[in-house]
Amino acid sequence: MLNVVTVSDALSLLAEHFKHEINTAETVALTDALGRVLAQNIYAQENIPGFNRSTVDGYAVIASDTFGCNEALPAMLKNVGEVLMGKDSEISLAPGEAAYIPTGGVLPHKADAVVMIEYCEDLGSGEILIQKSAAPGQHIIFASDDMK
């Protein structure tokens, strides 16, 4: 059952049950910070991650190139290269193209999804079969998603 109280009674209840005192700020070791409240906001010094990156090993694609594909009717895309770990991607995808990308790799320009390697087959002729559709943003962490 709902009990209605006056504003002054509600404020009294809040004051009674939440008696936290506001102390001056102090610096403590991180190991002693459990249960404490920050005295001021902390801001990241840089965006994390600082680039769009893959969360899986696979092929960076333009998602619309994979729409409707499946194991019985895979999408065939041209393999235009490989993203190297720790390096900016100099690859820029055009429609119908894909590039191998490792987990944590920098997403090639114009790519908007990654298809897991388990759903891809390299034909060895410069062509990749994609056996599962990808949605835009799939398997990607975008720049500054973790911290701004």
N, C-alpha and C positions, 0 to 999 in steps of 0.2 A: 504494500500500500504506500502511496506517495504522501509524505508529510511535508507540508509547506511551512517555511519559517520566514521570519522577517529578515531584511538585509542585515540589520545589526546583529541578529542571532547567528546568521550565516558567517559573518565576519568574525564573531567571537569563536565559533567552532573552528574556523580556519586557523585563527591565532593559537587556539588551544592545541590543535593537532600538528601544526607545522611551526614549531618553535625554533627554527634554525636561526642562529645568530649570524649576522654578517660581520665577519672579521676583516681585518686588514689583509692585504695580499702578502703572501710569503712564498719563498722559493723552496721547493722540496725535491728530493730525488724522485725520479720516475717510479722507483719501486715503492715509495711511500705515498704515492698520489692516489691510490685506490680509495674511492669513496669521497674524494674531494671534488670541488667545482672550480673551473677555471675562473680567474679573476678578470680576464680579458680575452677577447677573441684571438685566435692564432690563425694566421694566413699562410698558405703554401707560398714558397718563394718562386715556384714555377708550376706550370700545368703538369699534371701527372695523369696519364702519360702525356708526353709532349707531342705525340703523333698518333694517327689512327693505326691500330695494330691488330693482328690476327690472334685469336684465342686458341686456334687449332692448327695443325699441319694440314695443308690442303692446297686448293687453287683459288686465288683471288679472281673474282668474276664481276661482271655487270649482272646483277640479279635477274634482270628481265631476259637475259639470254638463256636462263635456265627454266623459266616458267613453263610448267607442263611436262617437263622431262621426267623420266623414270627409268627403271631397269630395262623395260621392254622398248622404250623409245628414248634413248639418251640424247642429250644435246652434244653436238660435236663442235668443239671450240679449238681455235689455233693457239698452241702453246708459244707465247712470245718471250719466255724467259723465266728467271728465277730471282726471287728476292733473297739477298744475303743477310744473315743476322748481323746486327750492329751497323748496318749501312742504310743510308737513305735510298729509297727505291727510285730509280731513274726510269722505271717502266710506266708508261701511260697506256691504259687499256682502251681499245676501240671496241665497238660492238663485234661480238663473235670471237673475242680473244680472252685468254686466261693466262695466269702466271703462277708458278709454284711459289708458295709462301710457307715458311716455318712458323711455329707458335712463337708469338712475340715479334714477328717480322713487321716492318713498315708496309702498310697497305699501298699498293701501286695507285697512281693517280687515276681517277675515274672509276676505280673498283668500288663497289658498295656492298659486297658480301664475300664470304669465303665458304667454299664447299669442302667438307672434310675429305681427306685423302681416301678414306674407306669407300667413298661414293664416286671415285674418279678412276679412270683407267687411261694410262698413257699408252697410246698405240705405237709409240716409237717413231712415228713419221711426222712429228710436229703437231699431231692432233691429240686432243684429250676428249675422252667421253665422260660426260657428267651425267650421273644416274639418279640424281636427286635435286629437286628444285631448291633454290635458295631465296630467302626473303631479303629485301634490303636491310642492311645492318646485322645480318646473321653472322655469328662468330667473329664479331668485331668489338673492340673497346675503342671508342672514339676519343680523340684528344681531349684532355681535361675531364673525362668521365669520373675518374677517381678523386681528383682534387683540382680546384681552380685557384 
